[in-house]
Amino acid sequence: MKKIASFCVNHDVLTPGIYLSRVDGEVVTYDLRFVTPNQPPYLPNPAMHTIEHLFATFARNSDYGSQVIYFGPMGCRTGFYFLVTGMSHVQVIGLIQEIMGKIRDFQGEIPGASCSAECGNYLEHDLLEAKRWAGEYSRVIENWKEENLVYPE
């Protein structure tokens, strides 16, 4: 059976950052790698869940909202995938940087997490940890450029 593209990335040399994962026609997938693979600590589920809610809300309410297709966690708990269409790499990097700053500084109720009608696991959130992880990731990607989007070999 043919391996999928994300299983062909050399996880032994991958470090935190933003990477161009794949291009499928007009849909572009970015790999937002928060931690080094196979080296704990991994992102805790409650923090990941909160980052997912906040990032998706901020992205879909941004000037690029109609171009956002998906934002979601990696099963390995090392980061997230962000799928967009019709955006330049520079715009995507800028949007990710902006949203991570918003998550880091967020005050208030987590969007979509107030009751079971809004979320399938509304009790498993951790805003303080989400803010901490977003702050750490913000520092990593602070000066990220288009030429940094290539996976290390």
VMD Tcl script that builds the backbone (N, CA, C; Angstrom):
set m [mol new atoms 459]
animate dup $m
set s [atomselect $m all]
$s set {name element resname resid chain x y z} {
  {N N MET 1 A 0.838 -1.179 0.000}
  {CA C MET 1 A 0.000 0.000 0.000}
  {C C MET 1 A 0.887 1.247 0.000}
  {N N LYS 2 A 0.479 2.265 -0.737}
  {CA C LYS 2 A 1.242 3.503 -0.840}
  {C C LYS 2 A 1.170 4.286 0.474}
  {N N LYS 3 A 2.335 4.793 0.934}
  {CA C LYS 3 A 2.361 5.615 2.143}
  {C C LYS 3 A 1.794 6.997 1.854}
  {N N ILE 4 A 1.058 7.540 2.814}
  {CA C ILE 4 A 0.575 8.904 2.648}
  {C C ILE 4 A 1.724 9.870 2.894}
  {N N ALA 5 A 1.620 11.065 2.343}
  {CA C ALA 5 A 2.724 12.037 2.357}
  {C C ALA 5 A 3.217 12.353 3.759}
  {N N SER 6 A 2.312 12.502 4.722}
  {CA C SER 6 A 2.749 12.891 6.070}
  {C C SER 6 A 3.563 11.794 6.756}
  {N N PHE 7 A 3.437 10.542 6.294}
  {CA C PHE 7 A 4.243 9.460 6.860}
  {C C PHE 7 A 5.619 9.384 6.212}
  {N N CYS 8 A 5.857 10.194 5.190}
  {CA C CYS 8 A 7.146 10.218 4.498}
  {C C CYS 8 A 8.055 11.337 5.007}
  {N N VAL 9 A 7.553 12.158 5.908}
  {CA C VAL 9 A 8.349 13.235 6.498}
  {C C VAL 9 A 9.305 12.608 7.513}
  {N N ASN 10 A 10.576 13.009 7.489}
  {CA C ASN 10 A 11.551 12.485 8.437}
  {C C ASN 10 A 11.319 13.126 9.807}
  {N N HIS 11 A 10.606 12.412 10.658}
  {CA C HIS 11 A 10.270 12.934 11.982}
  {C C HIS 11 A 11.478 12.976 12.918}
  {N N ASP 12 A 12.570 12.325 12.553}
  {CA C ASP 12 A 13.782 12.345 13.381}
  {C C ASP 12 A 14.498 13.697 13.331}
  {N N VAL 13 A 14.232 14.500 12.293}
  {CA C VAL 13 A 14.913 15.789 12.158}
  {C C VAL 13 A 13.937 16.967 12.219}
  {N N LEU 14 A 12.670 16.671 12.403}
  {CA C LEU 14 A 11.636 17.707 12.409}
  {C C LEU 14 A 11.649 18.471 13.726}
  {N N THR 15 A 11.596 19.786 13.634}
  {CA C THR 15 A 11.582 20.644 14.815}
  {C C THR 15 A 10.334 21.532 14.766}
  {N N PRO 16 A 9.997 22.177 15.864}
  {CA C PRO 16 A 8.828 23.060 15.857}
  {C C PRO 16 A 8.938 24.157 14.802}
  {N N GLY 17 A 7.788 24.468 14.194}
  {CA C GLY 17 A 7.725 25.508 13.172}
  {C C GLY 17 A 6.478 25.372 12.333}
  {N N ILE 18 A 6.481 26.042 11.198}
  {CA C ILE 18 A 5.384 25.971 10.230}
  {C C ILE 18 A 5.963 25.374 8.957}
  {N N TYR 19 A 5.302 24.343 8.419}
  {CA C TYR 19 A 5.795 23.680 7.220}
  {C C TYR 19 A 4.680 23.529 6.193}
  {N N LEU 20 A 5.052 23.573 4.935}
  {CA C LEU 20 A 4.126 23.292 3.851}
  {C C LEU 20 A 4.024 21.778 3.749}
  {N N SER 21 A 2.885 21.239 4.117}
  {CA C SER 21 A 2.702 19.794 4.141}
  {C C SER 21 A 2.355 19.243 2.774}
  {N N ARG 22 A 1.363 19.868 2.101}
  {CA C ARG 22 A 0.967 19.369 0.789}
  {C C ARG 22 A 0.085 20.370 0.075}
  {N N VAL 23 A 0.006 20.209 -1.239}
  {CA C VAL 23 A -0.862 21.022 -2.080}
  {C C VAL 23 A -1.718 20.060 -2.892}
  {N N ASP 24 A -3.026 20.170 -2.727}
  {CA C ASP 24 A -3.976 19.334 -3.458}
  {C C ASP 24 A -4.879 20.248 -4.265}
  {N N GLY 25 A -4.477 20.521 -5.496}
  {CA C GLY 25 A -5.234 21.465 -6.310}
  {C C GLY 25 A -5.160 22.846 -5.681}
  {N N GLU 26 A -6.293 23.383 -5.301}
  {CA C GLU 26 A -6.339 24.712 -4.688}
  {C C GLU 26 A -6.244 24.670 -3.161}
  {N N VAL 27 A -6.234 23.487 -2.587}
  {CA C VAL 27 A -6.182 23.341 -1.127}
  {C C VAL 27 A -4.733 23.144 -0.689}
  {N N VAL 28 A -4.290 24.011 0.227}
  {CA C VAL 28 A -2.920 23.942 0.739}
  {C C VAL 28 A -2.977 23.575 2.218}
  {N N THR 29 A -2.202 22.552 2.588}
  {CA C THR 29 A -2.144 22.083 3.975}
  {C C THR 29 A -0.820 22.504 4.599}
  {N N TYR 30 A -0.928 23.141 5.752}
  {CA C TYR 30 A 0.245 23.544 6.525}
  {C C TYR 30 A 0.331 22.691 7.784}
  {N N ASP 31 A 1.542 22.372 8.156}
  {CA C ASP 31 A 1.869 21.599 9.350}
  {C C ASP 31 A 2.348 22.600 10.394}
  {N N LEU 32 A 1.582 22.790 11.435}
  {CA C LEU 32 A 1.967 23.674 12.538}
  {C C LEU 32 A 2.524 22.777 13.634}
  {N N ARG 33 A 3.831 22.583 13.623}
  {CA C ARG 33 A 4.479 21.646 14.532}
  {C C ARG 33 A 4.881 22.386 15.801}
  {N N PHE 34 A 4.238 22.063 16.901}
  {CA C PHE 34 A 4.485 22.737 18.178}
  {C C PHE 34 A 5.654 22.134 18.941}
  {N N VAL 35 A 5.836 20.831 18.842}
  {CA C VAL 35 A 6.886 20.147 19.599}
  {C C VAL 35 A 7.668 19.219 18.685}
  {N N THR 36 A 8.843 18.819 19.114}
  {CA C THR 36 A 9.673 17.881 18.378}
  {C C THR 36 A 9.061 16.491 18.486}
  {N N PRO 37 A 8.827 15.825 17.363}
  {CA C PRO 37 A 8.238 14.481 17.403}
  {C C PRO 37 A 9.080 13.491 18.198}
  {N N ASN 38 A 8.411 12.574 18.831}
  {CA C ASN 38 A 9.012 11.460 19.561}
  {C C ASN 38 A 9.912 11.902 20.715}
  {N N GLN 39 A 9.684 13.122 21.203}
  {CA C GLN 39 A 10.424 13.627 22.356}
  {C C GLN 39 A 9.446 14.337 23.286}
  {N N PRO 40 A 8.956 13.630 24.300}
  {CA C PRO 40 A 8.019 14.285 25.224}
  {C C PRO 40 A 8.637 15.545 25.812}
  {N N PRO 41 A 7.834 16.506 26.207}
  {CA C PRO 41 A 6.385 16.406 26.397}
  {C C PRO 41 A 5.632 16.642 25.095}
  {N N TYR 42 A 4.464 16.014 25.007}
  {CA C TYR 42 A 3.547 16.224 23.894}
  {C C TYR 42 A 2.466 17.202 24.344}
  {N N LEU 43 A 1.738 17.725 23.398}
  {CA C LEU 43 A 0.655 18.641 23.745}
  {C C LEU 43 A -0.413 17.876 24.514}
  {N N PRO 44 A -0.827 18.381 25.662}
  {CA C PRO 44 A -1.894 17.710 26.405}
  {C C PRO 44 A -3.239 17.907 25.705}
  {N N ASN 45 A -4.060 16.865 25.724}
  {CA C ASN 45 A -5.348 16.931 25.025}
  {C C ASN 45 A -6.198 18.144 25.398}
  {N N PRO 46 A -6.365 18.480 26.670}
  {CA C PRO 46 A -7.217 19.634 26.986}
  {C C PRO 46 A -6.688 20.946 26.388}
  {N N ALA 47 A -5.383 21.139 26.373}
  {CA C ALA 47 A -4.799 22.346 25.778}
  {C C ALA 47 A -4.982 22.328 24.268}
  {N N MET 48 A -4.768 21.172 23.639}
  {CA C MET 48 A -4.964 21.052 22.190}
  {C C MET 48 A -6.406 21.368 21.814}
  {N N HIS 49 A -7.320 20.847 22.593}
  {CA C HIS 49 A -8.738 21.054 22.327}
  {C C HIS 49 A -9.080 22.547 22.383}
  {N N THR 50 A -8.544 23.229 23.363}
  {CA C THR 50 A -8.803 24.666 23.510}
  {C C THR 50 A -8.150 25.454 22.379}
  {N N ILE 51 A -6.911 25.110 22.031}
  {CA C ILE 51 A -6.249 25.764 20.896}
  {C C ILE 51 A -7.080 25.563 19.634}
  {N N GLU 52 A -7.580 24.353 19.430}
  {CA C GLU 52 A -8.404 24.075 18.250}
  {C C GLU 52 A -9.629 24.994 18.205}
  {N N HIS 53 A -10.342 25.111 19.312}
  {CA C HIS 53 A -11.537 25.969 19.349}
  {C C HIS 53 A -11.183 27.429 19.086}
  {N N LEU 54 A -10.130 27.916 19.747}
  {CA C LEU 54 A -9.761 29.324 19.601}
  {C C LEU 54 A -9.216 29.615 18.208}
  {N N PHE 55 A -8.316 28.784 17.723}
  {CA C PHE 55 A -7.720 29.034 16.411}
  {C C PHE 55 A -8.798 29.012 15.325}
  {N N ALA 56 A -9.631 27.986 15.335}
  {CA C ALA 56 A -10.676 27.884 14.315}
  {C C ALA 56 A -11.602 29.091 14.360}
  {N N THR 57 A -11.958 29.532 15.548}
  {CA C THR 57 A -12.840 30.699 15.693}
  {C C THR 57 A -12.173 31.960 15.174}
  {N N PHE 58 A -10.927 32.189 15.576}
  {CA C PHE 58 A -10.212 33.385 15.114}
  {C C PHE 58 A -9.973 33.339 13.604}
  {N N ALA 59 A -9.589 32.184 13.078}
  {CA C ALA 59 A -9.309 32.066 11.643}
  {C C ALA 59 A -10.563 32.308 10.811}
  {N N ARG 60 A -11.666 31.722 11.248}
  {CA C ARG 60 A -12.904 31.858 10.463}
  {C C ARG 60 A -13.545 33.235 10.611}
  {N N ASN 61 A -13.110 33.991 11.618}
  {CA C ASN 61 A -13.605 35.356 11.802}
  {C C ASN 61 A -12.601 36.398 11.323}
  {N N SER 62 A -11.528 35.952 10.682}
  {CA C SER 62 A -10.512 36.869 10.165}
  {C C SER 62 A -10.920 37.354 8.771}
  {N N ASP 63 A -10.109 38.230 8.219}
  {CA C ASP 63 A -10.334 38.687 6.841}
  {C C ASP 63 A -10.236 37.536 5.836}
  {N N TYR 64 A -9.621 36.425 6.243}
  {CA C TYR 64 A -9.443 35.266 5.369}
  {C C TYR 64 A -10.443 34.155 5.673}
  {N N GLY 65 A -11.441 34.442 6.468}
  {CA C GLY 65 A -12.376 33.421 6.930}
  {C C GLY 65 A -12.957 32.547 5.840}
  {N N SER 66 A -13.287 33.123 4.708}
  {CA C SER 66 A -13.890 32.338 3.627}
  {C C SER 66 A -12.865 31.437 2.930}
  {N N GLN 67 A -11.584 31.636 3.216}
  {CA C GLN 67 A -10.529 30.830 2.608}
  {C C GLN 67 A -10.009 29.738 3.543}
  {N N VAL 68 A -10.513 29.733 4.767}
  {CA C VAL 68 A -10.116 28.723 5.745}
  {C C VAL 68 A -10.978 27.484 5.535}
  {N N ILE 69 A -10.329 26.350 5.363}
  {CA C ILE 69 A -11.047 25.097 5.146}
  {C C ILE 69 A -11.116 24.275 6.428}
  {N N TYR 70 A -9.996 24.176 7.137}
  {CA C TYR 70 A -9.962 23.293 8.308}
  {C C TYR 70 A -8.766 23.646 9.180}
  {N N PHE 71 A -8.950 23.480 10.488}
  {CA C PHE 71 A -7.857 23.524 11.445}
  {C C PHE 71 A -8.116 22.418 12.443}
  {N N GLY 72 A -7.155 21.528 12.625}
  {CA C GLY 72 A -7.373 20.436 13.565}
  {C C GLY 72 A -6.090 19.802 14.043}
  {N N PRO 73 A -6.187 19.048 15.132}
  {CA C PRO 73 A -5.007 18.457 15.780}
  {C C PRO 73 A -4.474 17.220 15.070}
  {N N MET 74 A -3.179 16.996 15.243}
  {CA C MET 74 A -2.545 15.758 14.792}
  {C C MET 74 A -2.753 14.716 15.888}
  {N N GLY 75 A -3.013 13.508 15.489}
  {CA C GLY 75 A -3.207 12.432 16.466}
  {C C GLY 75 A -1.996 12.185 17.341}
  {N N CYS 76 A -0.805 12.495 16.851}
  {CA C CYS 76 A 0.422 12.277 17.625}
  {C C CYS 76 A 0.635 13.332 18.704}
  {N N ARG 77 A -0.233 14.356 18.713}
  {CA C ARG 77 A -0.200 15.422 19.718}
  {C C ARG 77 A 1.078 16.263 19.648}
  {N N THR 78 A 1.607 16.432 18.408}
  {CA C THR 78 A 2.777 17.289 18.231}
  {C C THR 78 A 2.435 18.589 17.517}
  {N N GLY 79 A 1.186 18.738 17.073}
  {CA C GLY 79 A 0.813 19.963 16.377}
  {C C GLY 79 A -0.551 19.876 15.730}
  {N N PHE 80 A -0.731 20.695 14.686}
  {CA C PHE 80 A -2.024 20.850 14.028}
  {C C PHE 80 A -1.833 20.945 12.522}
  {N N TYR 81 A -2.911 20.662 11.795}
  {CA C TYR 81 A -2.961 20.911 10.360}
  {C C TYR 81 A -3.886 22.087 10.102}
  {N N PHE 82 A -3.486 22.948 9.174}
  {CA C PHE 82 A -4.265 24.124 8.800}
  {C C PHE 82 A -4.419 24.096 7.288}
  {N N LEU 83 A -5.654 23.994 6.812}
  {CA C LEU 83 A -5.940 23.911 5.380}
  {C C LEU 83 A -6.629 25.186 4.920}
  {N N VAL 84 A -6.094 25.748 3.837}
  {CA C VAL 84 A -6.623 26.999 3.284}
  {C C VAL 84 A -6.662 26.922 1.767}
  {N N THR 85 A -7.290 27.908 1.180}
  {CA C THR 85 A -7.292 28.058 -0.270}
  {C C THR 85 A -7.185 29.541 -0.604}
  {N N GLY 86 A -6.513 29.845 -1.712}
  {CA C GLY 86 A -6.450 31.215 -2.197}
  {C C GLY 86 A -5.655 32.181 -1.349}
  {N N MET 87 A -4.704 31.689 -0.572}
  {CA C MET 87 A -3.856 32.553 0.254}
  {C C MET 87 A -2.395 32.326 -0.108}
  {N N SER 88 A -1.598 33.385 -0.034}
  {CA C SER 88 A -0.157 33.226 -0.236}
  {C C SER 88 A 0.452 32.655 1.045}
  {N N HIS 89 A 1.646 32.096 0.909}
  {CA C HIS 89 A 2.343 31.576 2.085}
  {C C HIS 89 A 2.579 32.694 3.106}
  {N N VAL 90 A 2.924 33.862 2.631}
  {CA C VAL 90 A 3.181 34.999 3.525}
  {C C VAL 90 A 1.914 35.358 4.301}
  {N N GLN 91 A 0.776 35.342 3.631}
  {CA C GLN 91 A -0.488 35.631 4.318}
  {C C GLN 91 A -0.799 34.576 5.380}
  {N N VAL 92 A -0.553 33.323 5.052}
  {CA C VAL 92 A -0.821 32.241 6.002}
  {C C VAL 92 A 0.090 32.358 7.221}
  {N N ILE 93 A 1.365 32.576 6.995}
  {CA C ILE 93 A 2.301 32.732 8.119}
  {C C ILE 93 A 1.863 33.896 9.000}
  {N N GLY 94 A 1.527 35.016 8.394}
  {CA C GLY 94 A 1.079 36.180 9.157}
  {C C GLY 94 A -0.180 35.899 9.950}
  {N N LEU 95 A -1.118 35.181 9.348}
  {CA C LEU 95 A -2.361 34.843 10.048}
  {C C LEU 95 A -2.083 33.922 11.227}
  {N N ILE 96 A -1.247 32.919 11.032}
  {CA C ILE 96 A -0.895 32.008 12.126}
  {C C ILE 96 A -0.227 32.785 13.260}
  {N N GLN 97 A 0.714 33.651 12.932}
  {CA C GLN 97 A 1.390 34.458 13.959}
  {C C GLN 97 A 0.381 35.320 14.724}
  {N N GLU 98 A -0.513 35.962 13.988}
  {CA C GLU 98 A -1.527 36.820 14.611}
  {C C GLU 98 A -2.439 36.017 15.542}
  {N N ILE 99 A -2.900 34.866 15.074}
  {CA C ILE 99 A -3.823 34.067 15.876}
  {C C ILE 99 A -3.132 33.493 17.106}
  {N N MET 100 A -1.898 33.072 16.976}
  {CA C MET 100 A -1.192 32.550 18.153}
  {C C MET 100 A -1.046 33.638 19.218}
  {N N GLY 101 A -0.812 34.868 18.794}
  {CA C GLY 101 A -0.763 35.977 19.743}
  {C C GLY 101 A -2.108 36.198 20.410}
  {N N LYS 102 A -3.182 36.065 19.654}
  {CA C LYS 102 A -4.528 36.225 20.218}
  {C C LYS 102 A -4.834 35.117 21.225}
  {N N ILE 103 A -4.417 33.893 20.917}
  {CA C ILE 103 A -4.637 32.789 21.859}
  {C C ILE 103 A -3.812 33.020 23.117}
  {N N ARG 104 A -2.563 33.386 22.950}
  {CA C ARG 104 A -1.677 33.657 24.097}
  {C C ARG 104 A -2.273 34.699 25.036}
  {N N ASP 105 A -2.933 35.702 24.470}
  {CA C ASP 105 A -3.460 36.817 25.263}
  {C C ASP 105 A -4.956 36.702 25.553}
  {N N PHE 106 A -5.585 35.592 25.195}
  {CA C PHE 106 A -7.038 35.474 25.276}
  {C C PHE 106 A -7.567 35.554 26.702}
  {N N GLN 107 A -8.635 36.297 26.850}
  {CA C GLN 107 A -9.380 36.393 28.115}
  {C C GLN 107 A -10.838 36.103 27.789}
  {N N GLY 108 A -11.502 35.347 28.616}
  {CA C GLY 108 A -12.923 35.121 28.408}
  {C C GLY 108 A -13.283 33.657 28.287}
  {N N GLU 109 A -14.490 33.426 27.787}
  {CA C GLU 109 A -15.012 32.079 27.619}
  {C C GLU 109 A -14.487 31.457 26.325}
  {N N ILE 110 A -14.161 30.190 26.379}
  {CA C ILE 110 A -13.696 29.471 25.196}
  {C C ILE 110 A -14.883 29.314 24.251}
  {N N PRO 111 A -14.765 29.781 23.012}
  {CA C PRO 111 A -15.882 29.653 22.065}
  {C C PRO 111 A -16.270 28.198 21.829}
  {N N GLY 112 A -17.549 27.937 21.826}
  {CA C GLY 112 A -18.044 26.605 21.522}
  {C C GLY 112 A -17.821 25.569 22.596}
  {N N ALA 113 A -17.512 25.984 23.816}
  {CA C ALA 113 A -17.195 25.024 24.871}
  {C C ALA 113 A -18.097 25.156 26.089}
  {N N SER 114 A -19.216 25.837 25.939}
  {CA C SER 114 A -20.041 26.099 27.120}
  {C C SER 114 A -21.056 25.010 27.434}
  {N N CYS 115 A -21.386 24.169 26.466}
  {CA C CYS 115 A -22.345 23.101 26.759}
  {C C CYS 115 A -22.169 21.965 25.770}
  {N N SER 116 A -22.776 20.846 26.077}
  {CA C SER 116 A -22.602 19.665 25.235}
  {C C SER 116 A -23.222 19.828 23.850}
  {N N ALA 117 A -24.134 20.761 23.689}
  {CA C ALA 117 A -24.728 20.987 22.362}
  {C C ALA 117 A -23.729 21.626 21.404}
  {N N GLU 118 A -22.703 22.281 21.923}
  {CA C GLU 118 A -21.703 22.958 21.090}
  {C C GLU 118 A -20.466 22.109 20.831}
  {N N CYS 119 A -20.186 21.160 21.692}
  {CA C CYS 119 A -18.915 20.452 21.634}
  {C C CYS 119 A -19.100 19.011 22.115}
  {N N GLY 120 A -18.440 18.098 21.467}
  {CA C GLY 120 A -18.549 16.691 21.840}
  {C C GLY 120 A -17.801 16.304 23.096}
  {N N ASN 121 A -16.959 17.188 23.611}
  {CA C ASN 121 A -16.206 16.917 24.838}
  {C C ASN 121 A -15.953 18.244 25.547}
  {N N TYR 122 A -17.039 18.956 25.834}
  {CA C TYR 122 A -16.937 20.330 26.332}
  {C C TYR 122 A -16.267 20.458 27.692}
  {N N LEU 123 A -16.134 19.373 28.433}
  {CA C LEU 123 A -15.497 19.449 29.754}
  {C C LEU 123 A -13.973 19.361 29.681}
  {N N GLU 124 A -13.432 18.940 28.532}
  {CA C GLU 124 A -11.979 18.756 28.431}
  {C C GLU 124 A -11.337 19.936 27.708}
  {N N HIS 125 A -11.140 21.003 28.437}
  {CA C HIS 125 A -10.458 22.196 27.949}
  {C C HIS 125 A -9.507 22.692 29.027}
  {N N ASP 126 A -8.459 23.381 28.594}
  {CA C ASP 126 A -7.522 23.986 29.542}
  {C C ASP 126 A -6.993 25.279 28.931}
  {N N LEU 127 A -7.652 26.389 29.263}
  {CA C LEU 127 A -7.292 27.684 28.694}
  {C C LEU 127 A -5.898 28.127 29.121}
  {N N LEU 128 A -5.548 27.956 30.378}
  {CA C LEU 128 A -4.219 28.401 30.831}
  {C C LEU 128 A -3.095 27.670 30.094}
  {N N GLU 129 A -3.246 26.363 29.925}
  {CA C GLU 129 A -2.224 25.600 29.198}
  {C C GLU 129 A -2.223 25.953 27.711}
  {N N ALA 130 A -3.392 26.168 27.141}
  {CA C ALA 130 A -3.470 26.561 25.734}
  {C C ALA 130 A -2.737 27.876 25.520}
  {N N LYS 131 A -2.934 28.819 26.423}
  {CA C LYS 131 A -2.268 30.110 26.324}
  {C C LYS 131 A -0.750 29.953 26.459}
  {N N ARG 132 A -0.320 29.091 27.361}
  {CA C ARG 132 A 1.114 28.856 27.558}
  {C C ARG 132 A 1.742 28.251 26.302}
  {N N TRP 133 A 1.094 27.219 25.735}
  {CA C TRP 133 A 1.624 26.580 24.532}
  {C C TRP 133 A 1.620 27.548 23.353}
  {N N ALA 134 A 0.559 28.346 23.223}
  {CA C ALA 134 A 0.496 29.329 22.134}
  {C C ALA 134 A 1.606 30.368 22.292}
  {N N GLY 135 A 1.903 30.743 23.525}
  {CA C GLY 135 A 2.988 31.686 23.777}
  {C C GLY 135 A 4.338 31.116 23.379}
  {N N GLU 136 A 4.578 29.862 23.736}
  {CA C GLU 136 A 5.838 29.212 23.362}
  {C C GLU 136 A 5.956 29.096 21.843}
  {N N TYR 137 A 4.863 28.694 21.194}
  {CA C TYR 137 A 4.876 28.541 19.748}
  {C C TYR 137 A 5.046 29.897 19.062}
  {N N SER 138 A 4.439 30.930 19.613}
  {CA C SER 138 A 4.592 32.288 19.057}
  {C C SER 138 A 6.052 32.693 18.986}
  {N N ARG 139 A 6.813 32.339 20.020}
  {CA C ARG 139 A 8.239 32.670 20.022}
  {C C ARG 139 A 8.985 31.895 18.927}
  {N N VAL 140 A 8.604 30.652 18.706}
  {CA C VAL 140 A 9.251 29.822 17.682}
  {C C VAL 140 A 9.021 30.399 16.285}
  {N N ILE 141 A 7.792 30.831 16.002}
  {CA C ILE 141 A 7.432 31.260 14.641}
  {C C ILE 141 A 7.491 32.770 14.447}
  {N N GLU 142 A 7.964 33.477 15.442}
  {CA C GLU 142 A 7.988 34.946 15.436}
  {C C GLU 142 A 8.600 35.541 14.164}
  {N N ASN 143 A 9.693 34.969 13.692}
  {CA C ASN 143 A 10.384 35.479 12.506}
  {C C ASN 143 A 10.326 34.497 11.338}
  {N N TRP 144 A 9.303 33.636 11.335}
  {CA C TRP 144 A 9.183 32.618 10.285}
  {C C TRP 144 A 8.978 33.276 8.932}
  {N N LYS 145 A 9.634 32.744 7.931}
  {CA C LYS 145 A 9.563 33.279 6.578}
  {C C LYS 145 A 9.142 32.166 5.613}
  {N N GLU 146 A 8.758 32.570 4.413}
  {CA C GLU 146 A 8.323 31.615 3.405}
  {C C GLU 146 A 9.377 30.547 3.150}
  {N N GLU 147 A 10.642 30.934 3.143}
  {CA C GLU 147 A 11.708 29.957 2.869}
  {C C GLU 147 A 11.875 28.922 3.993}
  {N N ASN 148 A 11.277 29.178 5.148}
  {CA C ASN 148 A 11.340 28.232 6.269}
  {C C ASN 148 A 10.266 27.142 6.185}
  {N N LEU 149 A 9.376 27.220 5.215}
  {CA C LEU 149 A 8.242 26.291 5.130}
  {C C LEU 149 A 8.621 24.894 4.671}
  {N N VAL 150 A 9.873 24.676 4.250}
  {CA C VAL 150 A 10.320 23.393 3.726}
  {C C VAL 150 A 10.712 22.467 4.874}
  {N N TYR 151 A 10.206 21.224 4.819}
  {CA C TYR 151 A 10.585 20.240 5.833}
  {C C TYR 151 A 12.087 20.003 5.803}
  {N N PRO 152 A 12.717 19.863 6.979}
  {CA C PRO 152 A 14.147 19.502 7.004}
  {C C PRO 152 A 14.312 18.053 6.520}
  {N N GLU 153 A 15.448 17.764 5.956}
  {CA C GLU 153 A 15.690 16.401 5.448}
  {C C GLU 153 A 16.635 15.639 6.332}
}
mol reanalyze $m
mol bondsrecalc $m
mol representation Tube
mol addrep $m
